[in-house]
Amino acid sequence: MQYRHVLSLGLALVLVAACERPSAVADKTPDQAPVQGHEAAPARTAEAGRNAAPVRELDGRPIWSSSRRGTAEENAQRAFDRNGEAFGARSLDEFIRKTHAFVTDPPRGTERLTRRNGDVLLYDPKGNVFAVATKDGAPRTMFKPDEGAAYWQEQKDREARQTARSETARSERGERDSGG
């Protein structure tokens, strides 16, 4: 009888440890309360075909973008782990709120560039903050580049090259199609 009790207790511990959502079994302090709309928000990002799980929202926008590398939640966690401290964020949800605040209402003087796919690149030279958000407003990243303005210039140069390449390819296709 004691063997069954120990076995049951061990199995319960394994199940709790293997839970994909540790927050489901951990107590939350008010500071760690989930972002509004966390539980059932059915928003999806442009990559939803790859990651069909519902994405929680903040103010009607997906909390983060999903990608081939991970779900929106995983990508947000990865960004927080790498960059949260630089923004004074003590929790994932605090970092998400700060990122959303930056991409939806960037400080005066923030430079902006829109990619052909609709992604918006933002750089605040005063705060040295770089961010990318999807056309739907879901953040892809936010960090403080080590190279500062040089990093932003590199991003602008890269976008200019890609735009030039696509315009050249479009022009060449047009010449072939018109017989010229």
Residue, then its C-alpha position, 0 to 999 in steps of 0.5 A: m500500500q505504501y508503495r502505491h502511495v509513493l508511486s502516485l506521489g512520484l507520478a504527480l510530481v513528474l506531471v507537474a514538472a512536465c507541464e508545458r505551462p508552469s504558470a498553470v501550477a505556480d502562484k502569481t503575484p499581482d506583478q506577474a498577472p497575465v496580460q489582459g485577454h491572455e486565456a482565450a484571445p484567438a488572435r493569429t499572426a501572419e505566420a499562423g499557418r505554421n503555428a496554429a495555436p491561438v495567440r494571446e493579445l494585448d489591447g487587441r493585438p497579438i502579444w508577439s509574432s510567431s515564426r518558424r523558430g517558435t510560437a508567439e509566446e516562445n518568441a516573446q520569452r526569448a526576447f525577454d530573456r535576451n533583452g528584458e533587463a536592458f529595459g528594466a522589465r522584471s517579468l515577461d508581461e512587463f516586457i511585452r507591455k513596454t514593447h507594445a508601448f514602443v511600437t504603437d506610440p514611439p517617442r518623438g524623433t523615432e525613425r521608421l522604415t517599412r519593409r515590402n512585407g509590411d513589417v515596420l522597423l523603428y529606431d529611437p536614436k535618443g534611447n538607442v532602441f530598435a524594434v520590428a513589428t508586423k503589419d498587424g502590430a505584433p512585435r518581432t523584436m526590441f533591443k538596444p543595439d551595441e552599435g547604436a546608430a550604425y546598426w540602424q544605418e545597416q538596416k536601412d542600407r539592407e532594405a535599400r539593397q533588397t528594394a533595388r534587387s526586387e525592382t531590378a528583377r521586376s524590370e527584367r521580367g517586364e522586359r522579357d514579357s514585352g519582348g524587349 
